[in-house]
């Protein structure tokens, strides 16, 4: 956090961290002073609020606020809260259909995107199909909670679901929520790893996911983007 250089030379500001309704950390800075780090213990807190008060014309910034859990400290590396698996910024990312005889096509689109400037347009068969591709080499999703993707349904709506193939045997493991999206509506499809089921005797090893699939159906055009691990 700091006071921007564009602020008047005499500018000052006070930065405060509020835990629920209590101010638990605060510091004052003047224009030209180096940025500082402000930390606070938020154990048991339900609401976090960051406030700044300053003199007239003062421009201030909170830069890269970080919430740490467990025994993580301020100097530990910050882990991203999400990891993009497919972004479709450079085309279809190799997407194809799992069951060629059922039909369905994919193509790049700029008409829908929730991350970056492009997404994927999918023409679905009425009974549906799985659309997917091998994940980037070395992808390890250990510590993540599940897979999400954003979609916009066309004229007839669609179901959305997630499946993965794991290990050298490419074992198929699948979610079972089958979430519905109304025509012309947008939705984030979320499938926690805890809800993805593998064949009997197989444990879902998220460090060895080799392929990610999404299911879409009803014969309409569906646009999707930002397939990611949360």
Backbone bond lengths (Angstrom), bond angles and torsions (degrees), N, CA, C in turn:
res aa  C-N    CA-C-N  psi(-1)  N-CA   C-N-CA  omega(-1)  CA-C   N-CA-C  phi
1 X - - - 1.455 - - 1.518 108.06 -
2 X 1.332 116.24 154.26 1.440 119.44 -179.62 1.519 111.40 -176.19
3 X 1.332 115.09 174.22 1.457 122.64 176.64 1.522 107.15 -100.19
4 X 1.329 117.62 125.32 1.453 122.18 -176.36 1.523 111.77 -60.12
5 X 1.332 115.30 147.87 1.462 120.56 178.84 1.522 112.49 -64.94
6 X 1.343 117.08 -22.51 1.458 120.00 -179.72 1.528 112.44 -75.29
7 X 1.318 117.68 -8.19 1.463 121.31 179.73 1.529 110.17 -71.47
8 X 1.347 118.37 154.80 1.466 121.07 174.21 1.527 111.44 -54.89
9 X 1.314 116.34 148.54 1.467 121.34 -173.16 1.525 113.03 -58.07
10 X 1.318 116.82 -30.00 1.475 120.37 -177.00 1.540 112.40 -89.90
11 X 1.317 117.94 6.39 1.464 120.93 -175.28 1.520 112.15 -65.52
12 X 1.343 115.27 143.07 1.463 122.15 171.78 1.522 108.24 -136.87
13 X 1.314 115.87 157.39 1.464 120.32 179.47 1.514 109.64 -151.55
14 X 1.319 115.86 150.86 1.461 122.46 176.15 1.518 109.16 -116.20
15 X 1.321 116.07 127.31 1.462 123.30 -179.93 1.532 108.08 -105.67
16 X 1.346 116.35 132.34 1.465 120.03 -175.83 1.518 110.85 -135.49
17 X 1.337 115.71 137.18 1.462 122.49 172.11 1.522 108.00 -101.93
18 X 1.342 116.49 125.51 1.456 121.90 178.53 1.528 108.96 -109.32
19 X 1.327 116.94 126.65 1.452 123.11 174.27 1.516 107.49 -104.87
20 X 1.340 116.66 113.06 1.461 121.04 -167.51 1.527 107.51 54.67
21 X 1.317 119.89 -118.55 1.470 120.57 -178.14 1.524 113.05 -105.07
22 X 1.339 116.62 14.66 1.461 120.15 -174.97 1.521 110.84 -115.37
23 X 1.333 116.67 132.68 1.463 121.28 173.44 1.529 108.02 -76.03
24 X 1.345 116.66 117.66 1.464 120.28 -174.43 1.527 112.97 -109.41
25 X 1.320 118.23 -11.24 1.467 121.11 176.61 1.518 108.03 -160.01
26 X 1.334 116.52 142.96 1.457 120.55 -177.85 1.520 109.94 -157.14
27 X 1.315 116.33 148.40 1.457 120.81 175.96 1.516 109.46 -153.62
28 X 1.323 116.08 153.09 1.451 121.24 177.89 1.514 111.48 -110.16
29 X 1.321 116.94 143.52 1.460 122.33 178.84 1.522 109.66 -134.27
30 X 1.321 115.79 151.77 1.453 122.14 176.99 1.525 109.37 -114.93
31 X 1.316 116.47 157.46 1.457 121.41 176.51 1.525 109.81 -55.63
32 X 1.309 116.84 135.92 1.464 121.22 -179.61 1.506 114.17 91.10
33 X 1.348 117.71 -15.59 1.459 120.40 179.38 1.525 109.79 -76.64
34 X 1.327 117.71 148.77 1.466 119.37 178.14 1.525 111.37 -65.86
35 X 1.331 115.94 152.80 1.462 120.85 177.72 1.523 110.20 -62.14
36 X 1.318 116.12 151.02 1.464 121.74 179.68 1.523 110.40 -124.34
37 X 1.332 115.44 163.08 1.456 122.59 173.08 1.520 108.98 -107.46
38 X 1.317 116.40 131.37 1.457 122.15 179.96 1.521 107.88 -118.30
39 X 1.328 117.44 126.81 1.456 121.35 -177.34 1.526 110.43 -123.67
40 X 1.338 115.77 156.34 1.462 121.09 179.01 1.521 109.22 -154.75
41 X 1.335 116.46 150.07 1.460 123.21 175.39 1.526 108.55 -84.35
42 X 1.332 117.44 120.13 1.460 121.93 -176.81 1.524 112.39 -111.15
43 X 1.319 116.47 21.87 1.465 120.56 -179.42 1.529 110.99 -56.63
44 X 1.339 116.56 125.69 1.452 121.86 177.53 1.514 115.20 78.29
45 X 1.322 117.62 3.11 1.460 121.15 -176.40 1.532 110.62 -82.15
46 X 1.325 117.53 140.61 1.463 121.76 178.32 1.519 112.08 -98.25
47 X 1.323 118.19 -32.57 1.457 121.33 -176.38 1.518 109.75 -128.71
48 X 1.331 115.65 133.64 1.464 122.77 176.81 1.520 108.64 -115.54
49 X 1.335 115.52 133.05 1.461 119.84 179.38 1.529 109.17 -136.64
50 X 1.336 116.61 131.78 1.457 122.76 177.03 1.526 108.36 -110.01
51 X 1.337 117.35 126.55 1.465 120.72 -179.01 1.518 110.86 -128.44
52 X 1.322 114.56 154.40 1.466 121.69 175.71 1.513 109.14 -136.63
53 X 1.320 116.67 131.80 1.460 121.85 171.44 1.517 107.49 -122.73
54 X 1.346 116.43 140.19 1.457 118.89 -176.42 1.503 113.33 -152.26
55 X 1.300 114.35 173.14 1.462 120.11 177.20 1.522 109.78 -73.43
56 X 1.319 116.08 165.40 1.464 121.09 -177.26 1.527 110.46 -57.11
57 X 1.322 115.88 131.81 1.460 120.76 176.73 1.515 114.60 87.12
58 X 1.328 117.98 -5.73 1.462 120.15 -178.44 1.532 109.99 -73.55
59 X 1.327 116.24 128.96 1.464 122.31 175.65 1.530 107.59 -109.04
60 X 1.328 115.94 125.00 1.468 119.38 -174.12 1.525 111.34 -126.20
61 X 1.337 116.20 161.59 1.459 121.78 179.84 1.523 110.35 -140.02
62 X 1.361 114.96 137.21 1.454 121.81 161.67 1.524 105.24 -97.37
63 X 1.311 117.58 119.81 1.458 121.14 -173.21 1.534 110.12 -109.84
64 X 1.347 116.16 123.28 1.468 122.93 173.92 1.531 113.20 50.90
65 X 1.344 119.21 57.84 1.461 119.21 173.93 1.528 110.23 -59.50
66 X 1.334 116.68 141.02 1.461 121.71 -175.88 1.524 109.60 -130.98
67 X 1.344 116.64 132.55 1.458 122.32 170.88 1.521 108.61 -103.79
68 X 1.325 117.24 123.79 1.468 122.09 -179.20 1.516 109.47 -111.06
69 X 1.344 115.68 142.29 1.466 121.23 -178.80 1.523 110.39 -116.32
70 X 1.345 115.85 160.22 1.454 120.56 176.41 1.511 111.30 63.43
71 X 1.351 115.58 -133.21 1.463 119.76 -177.36 1.519 112.47 -97.25
72 X 1.343 117.71 15.30 1.469 120.12 178.14 1.518 109.82 -66.23
73 X 1.320 115.35 142.16 1.458 121.28 -179.70 1.512 111.95 -115.99
74 X 1.331 118.24 172.02 1.471 121.81 -177.60 1.517 113.82 -58.76
75 X 1.332 117.98 -27.17 1.459 120.21 -176.84 1.528 113.28 -93.68
76 X 1.336 117.55 -2.09 1.463 120.37 177.75 1.524 109.87 -73.03
77 X 1.340 117.57 152.65 1.462 119.41 179.20 1.516 111.40 -62.70
78 X 1.337 116.28 143.71 1.453 122.31 179.96 1.518 108.81 -89.07
79 X 1.310 116.67 122.52 1.456 120.94 -179.53 1.521 109.23 -90.73
80 X 1.347 118.75 133.85 1.459 119.15 179.21 1.512 111.01 -62.22
81 X 1.330 116.86 146.69 1.452 120.59 -177.76 1.519 111.15 -77.13
82 X 1.305 117.60 -14.08 1.447 121.02 179.92 1.518 109.06 -145.71
83 X 1.304 115.68 157.44 1.454 120.50 177.59 1.515 108.70 -134.60
84 X 1.317 116.12 117.55 1.455 120.83 -179.74 1.521 109.80 -71.61
85 X 1.329 115.96 132.27 1.462 121.64 176.61 1.524 110.04 -100.42
86 X 1.352 116.26 -47.81 1.459 121.52 176.27 1.529 108.32 -132.93
87 X 1.330 116.76 126.99 1.462 121.06 -178.13 1.518 112.87 -112.81
88 X 1.353 117.84 -19.59 1.462 123.81 179.01 1.535 112.75 61.46
89 X 1.311 116.70 24.55 1.465 119.97 178.14 1.526 111.89 -74.84
90 X 1.321 117.00 -22.15 1.464 120.09 -177.06 1.521 112.21 -121.20
91 X 1.335 117.02 29.44 1.451 120.13 179.07 1.512 111.87 124.32
92 X 1.317 116.38 -144.52 1.466 121.43 -174.92 1.520 112.96 -91.40
93 X 1.333 118.69 -2.71 1.476 122.87 -178.68 1.532 112.07 56.67
94 X 1.336 115.82 27.54 1.457 119.81 177.03 1.505 115.06 80.50
95 X 1.333 119.44 11.86 1.455 121.70 -177.43 1.521 111.76 -63.83
96 X 1.319 114.79 140.93 1.450 122.93 177.53 1.516 108.47 -147.14
97 X 1.332 117.82 -174.59 1.464 121.54 -179.90 1.520 109.71 -102.79
98 X 1.328 115.48 148.05 1.457 119.87 178.30 1.522 111.52 -76.40
99 X 1.348 116.67 -33.62 1.465 121.91 -176.63 1.531 108.90 -122.48
100 X 1.344 118.08 89.01 1.472 121.09 -174.88 1.520 113.49 -55.98
101 X 1.317 118.00 -33.61 1.450 119.77 -178.06 1.510 114.23 -67.80
102 X 1.301 117.31 -19.20 1.464 121.57 -178.85 1.518 111.93 -83.33
103 X 1.338 117.35 -27.25 1.453 121.14 177.12 1.511 113.67 99.01
104 X 1.339 114.33 176.79 1.455 121.84 -177.31 1.509 110.90 119.55
105 X 1.330 116.86 143.94 1.458 121.91 179.53 1.522 109.88 -135.88
106 X 1.331 115.68 160.21 1.466 121.80 176.71 1.514 109.38 -130.54
107 X 1.333 116.02 151.28 1.461 121.87 178.01 1.516 109.14 -157.17
108 X 1.326 117.96 150.48 1.469 119.80 176.49 1.528 110.40 -65.55
109 X 1.338 116.25 153.59 1.460 121.05 175.60 1.522 110.03 -149.28
110 X 1.306 115.86 150.16 1.470 121.15 170.73 1.530 110.32 -110.89
111 X 1.338 116.61 5.22 1.456 120.71 -177.32 1.519 112.50 -76.58
112 X 1.341 117.11 -20.04 1.464 120.69 179.04 1.521 107.70 -144.37
113 X 1.319 115.84 128.11 1.467 120.94 176.62 1.523 108.31 -160.03
114 X 1.312 115.88 134.73 1.459 121.21 177.79 1.517 111.79 -111.95
115 X 1.327 116.14 -7.30 1.461 121.55 175.40 1.516 107.07 -148.29
116 X 1.325 117.63 119.39 1.454 120.11 -175.20 1.513 111.30 84.03
117 X 1.332 116.19 -149.31 1.468 120.52 -172.75 1.524 113.11 -123.29
118 X 1.335 118.69 6.03 1.456 120.53 -177.22 1.518 110.60 -144.97
119 X 1.327 114.98 160.21 1.458 122.19 176.47 1.513 109.55 -142.42
120 X 1.336 116.25 -162.01 1.458 122.39 -179.23 1.518 108.78 -123.61
121 X 1.343 115.70 132.38 1.463 120.68 175.45 1.518 108.79 -103.22
122 X 1.329 116.14 128.24 1.461 122.36 -175.50 1.523 109.11 -119.97
123 X 1.334 115.66 124.60 1.458 120.79 170.62 1.514 107.45 -94.60
124 X 1.330 116.97 117.52 1.464 121.07 -170.30 1.523 111.32 -99.49
125 X 1.320 118.19 147.94 1.465 120.79 168.91 1.526 109.53 -78.88
126 X 1.321 116.99 158.19 1.467 120.59 -178.11 1.524 112.14 -57.10
127 X 1.340 119.50 -47.62 1.467 118.32 -179.53 1.520 113.74 -75.27
128 X 1.306 116.74 -11.68 1.457 120.78 178.26 1.512 113.15 96.67
129 X 1.329 114.38 164.29 1.455 121.31 176.34 1.521 107.61 -157.13
130 X 1.325 114.51 162.20 1.460 121.27 173.94 1.522 108.26 -93.81
131 X 1.349 116.01 131.90 1.456 122.48 179.70 1.525 107.55 -119.01
132 X 1.342 117.17 129.89 1.456 118.07 -177.53 1.505 113.03 -173.71
133 X 1.339 114.67 -172.03 1.466 121.53 -176.29 1.520 109.28 -162.86
134 X 1.335 116.79 159.84 1.468 119.58 172.63 1.520 110.55 -60.41
135 X 1.325 116.58 144.41 1.463 121.28 179.85 1.524 109.46 -77.37
136 X 1.338 117.57 162.14 1.468 119.80 175.51 1.522 111.54 -56.64
137 X 1.310 116.15 144.59 1.467 121.47 -177.70 1.524 110.54 -57.18
138 X 1.326 115.32 137.00 1.460 120.20 175.96 1.516 115.05 80.74
139 X 1.335 117.67 8.31 1.462 119.57 -179.65 1.532 110.60 -65.75
140 X 1.324 116.00 124.09 1.461 122.62 178.44 1.518 107.50 -127.25
141 X 1.318 116.87 115.78 1.462 121.36 -176.17 1.521 112.44 -102.67
142 X 1.318 116.62 22.77 1.461 120.98 175.92 1.527 109.93 -57.24
143 X 1.307 116.86 133.79 1.459 121.23 -179.91 1.509 114.10 89.72
144 X 1.329 117.74 -8.82 1.464 120.91 177.39 1.526 109.78 -88.29
145 X 1.332 115.60 159.17 1.464 119.40 -174.58 1.525 113.32 -98.48
146 X 1.334 118.43 -21.50 1.451 119.34 -178.15 1.514 111.88 172.25
147 X 1.330 115.67 -172.92 1.464 122.75 -178.69 1.524 108.96 -117.09
148 X 1.330 116.06 139.98 1.457 122.99 177.77 1.518 109.89 -131.81
149 X 1.347 115.33 155.96 1.464 119.99 167.09 1.519 108.73 -152.33
150 X 1.324 115.35 155.79 1.459 122.01 -179.18 1.524 109.02 -103.20
151 X 1.331 116.93 141.23 1.457 119.41 178.31 1.522 110.89 -141.98
152 X 1.333 113.97 157.43 1.463 121.63 170.40 1.516 107.59 -127.50
153 X 1.334 115.97 121.82 1.454 120.81 -178.65 1.521 110.20 -80.37
154 X 1.331 115.39 156.49 1.455 121.53 178.51 1.518 112.18 -95.11
155 X 1.336 116.11 -135.46 1.457 121.62 -172.81 1.525 113.72 -68.98
156 X 1.332 118.21 -25.97 1.460 119.43 -170.40 1.527 114.17 -121.26
157 X 1.323 119.56 5.48 1.452 120.94 179.89 1.516 111.69 73.31
158 X 1.333 116.87 177.63 1.456 120.93 -178.84 1.520 111.07 -163.55
159 X 1.318 114.95 154.76 1.459 122.04 165.02 1.519 107.53 -86.66
160 X 1.330 117.31 150.62 1.464 121.74 175.04 1.517 110.54 -132.31
161 X 1.322 116.84 136.33 1.463 121.21 179.44 1.527 108.89 -151.14
162 X 1.332 116.18 166.46 1.461 123.30 -177.20 1.524 109.44 -125.90
163 X 1.335 115.87 140.11 1.460 122.25 169.94 1.522 107.75 -138.71
164 X 1.314 116.39 156.67 1.466 121.43 176.75 1.522 108.74 -135.06
165 X 1.321 115.55 156.23 1.455 121.66 169.92 1.519 108.01 -115.64
166 X 1.328 116.27 134.02 1.459 120.46 -171.99 1.521 111.22 -123.64
167 X 1.338 115.10 153.30 1.456 122.19 171.92 1.506 114.36 70.10
168 X 1.330 115.46 179.17 1.466 121.21 -179.03 1.518 111.63 -65.18
169 X 1.328 117.42 -27.99 1.462 120.89 179.87 1.525 112.70 -82.38
170 X 1.325 117.28 -3.60 1.468 122.18 -178.53 1.532 111.26 52.78
171 X 1.318 115.72 46.95 1.464 121.52 -179.87 1.525 110.71 -63.59
172 X 1.330 116.54 132.79 1.467 122.35 -177.08 1.527 109.53 -85.23
173 X 1.350 115.76 124.86 1.466 123.18 176.15 1.520 107.41 -127.87
174 X 1.320 118.04 137.76 1.459 120.41 -166.16 1.522 112.65 -139.82
175 X 1.328 115.43 144.05 1.452 121.41 171.40 1.518 110.69 -78.73
176 X 1.336 115.55 170.93 1.457 118.94 -176.15 1.514 114.92 -138.92
177 X 1.320 118.11 25.17 1.467 120.05 -177.51 1.527 112.38 -85.26
178 X 1.333 117.98 -36.23 1.463 123.42 178.15 1.532 111.55 51.34
179 X 1.318 115.50 55.24 1.468 121.10 -176.18 1.527 111.14 -69.08
180 X 1.322 116.24 135.75 1.463 122.64 -178.28 1.527 110.59 -96.08
181 X 1.346 115.97 139.85 1.461 122.57 173.76 1.519 108.59 -120.51
182 X 1.317 117.68 126.08 1.463 122.40 -178.21 1.528 111.75 -65.94
183 X 1.341 117.34 158.71 1.465 120.11 175.46 1.529 111.90 -54.64
184 X 1.317 115.16 136.84 1.470 124.09 177.08 1.530 113.35 65.58
185 X 1.321 117.44 11.11 1.459 121.04 179.55 1.526 110.21 -100.50
186 X 1.322 116.13 160.05 1.458 122.17 174.62 1.523 109.03 -112.45
187 X 1.328 115.04 153.93 1.461 119.36 -177.19 1.519 108.94 -159.64
188 X 1.330 115.98 150.22 1.456 121.97 168.44 1.519 107.75 -101.07
189 X 1.323 115.64 119.62 1.461 121.63 177.11 1.529 107.44 -88.44
190 X 1.321 117.08 123.58 1.460 122.84 -176.92 1.523 109.76 -121.27
191 X 1.325 115.90 127.58 1.461 120.66 177.26 1.521 109.20 -129.25
192 X 1.338 118.46 101.81 1.471 120.66 176.45 1.522 110.53 -62.52
193 X 1.320 116.26 144.93 1.458 119.75 177.00 1.527 111.05 -59.09
194 X 1.325 116.12 -30.76 1.462 119.74 -179.33 1.523 112.43 -64.29
195 X 1.351 117.40 -20.38 1.460 121.66 -178.29 1.523 113.13 -101.89
196 X 1.338 117.43 2.56 1.460 120.82 176.98 1.520 108.75 -91.22
197 X 1.317 116.63 124.48 1.458 121.95 -175.32 1.528 110.80 -104.76
198 X 1.338 115.06 137.94 1.454 123.24 176.62 1.529 109.09 -108.32
199 X 1.323 117.78 167.43 1.468 119.68 175.86 1.527 111.33 -58.47
200 X 1.296 116.13 158.12 1.463 121.90 -179.29 1.522 110.68 -53.38
201 X 1.314 115.49 132.80 1.457 121.35 178.77 1.516 114.84 86.81
202 X 1.342 117.63 -3.52 1.464 121.91 -179.39 1.521 109.11 -109.71
203 X 1.330 116.27 130.83 1.462 122.16 176.25 1.525 109.62 -100.67
204 X 1.322 117.10 135.49 1.454 121.08 178.51 1.525 109.75 -67.54
205 X 1.322 117.09 109.73 1.467 123.46 178.56 1.522 107.83 -100.80
206 X 1.348 116.37 100.67 1.463 119.79 -174.28 1.521 112.54 -73.89
207 X 1.317 117.03 -6.90 1.470 119.52 174.52 1.521 111.27 -83.22
208 X 1.356 116.82 -8.22 1.462 120.79 -175.93 1.529 112.11 -127.32
209 X 1.333 116.65 32.15 1.457 120.31 174.15 1.526 108.53 -71.44
210 X 1.322 116.82 126.17 1.467 121.66 -176.57 1.527 112.95 -107.46
211 X 1.344 116.79 -30.49 1.462 121.46 -178.69 1.524 108.32 -140.74
212 X 1.323 116.79 141.84 1.469 122.22 173.91 1.525 108.34 -117.68
213 X 1.346 116.23 133.59 1.453 123.03 179.27 1.527 110.13 -123.46
214 X 1.340 115.90 147.31 1.464 121.32 169.89 1.528 108.02 -125.34
215 X 1.328 116.54 141.02 1.459 121.48 -179.52 1.523 109.42 -101.08
216 X 1.358 116.07 134.96 1.457 123.44 177.35 1.521 107.67 -140.96
217 X 1.360 116.97 151.21 1.468 117.96 -176.25 1.525 112.40 -153.01
218 X 1.326 116.07 -169.18 1.474 131.11 173.71 1.521 114.22 85.30
219 X 1.323 119.99 1.65 1.450 120.95 173.11 1.513 115.70 84.81
220 X 1.318 118.16 6.72 1.460 121.10 178.96 1.515 112.52 -99.35
221 X 1.324 114.85 -176.37 1.460 122.55 175.34 1.526 108.27 -97.52
222 X 1.309 115.97 128.66 1.460 122.47 179.82 1.524 108.36 -124.35
223 X 1.316 116.55 136.94 1.467 121.22 176.08 1.525 108.75 -109.92
224 X 1.324 115.54 137.34 1.465 118.57 -179.34 1.521 110.75 -139.36
225 X 1.343 115.45 163.02 1.461 120.35 -178.79 1.519 109.90 -160.93
226 X 1.327 113.67 162.81 1.465 124.25 169.16 1.520 111.95 54.71
227 X 1.325 116.40 63.64 1.460 120.71 171.06 1.526 106.91 -76.38
228 X 1.324 117.21 122.57 1.458 120.43 -166.19 1.526 111.63 -146.69
229 X 1.295 114.99 161.61 1.464 122.31 172.47 1.513 107.74 -104.36
230 X 1.324 116.30 133.87 1.464 122.07 179.69 1.524 109.70 -106.64
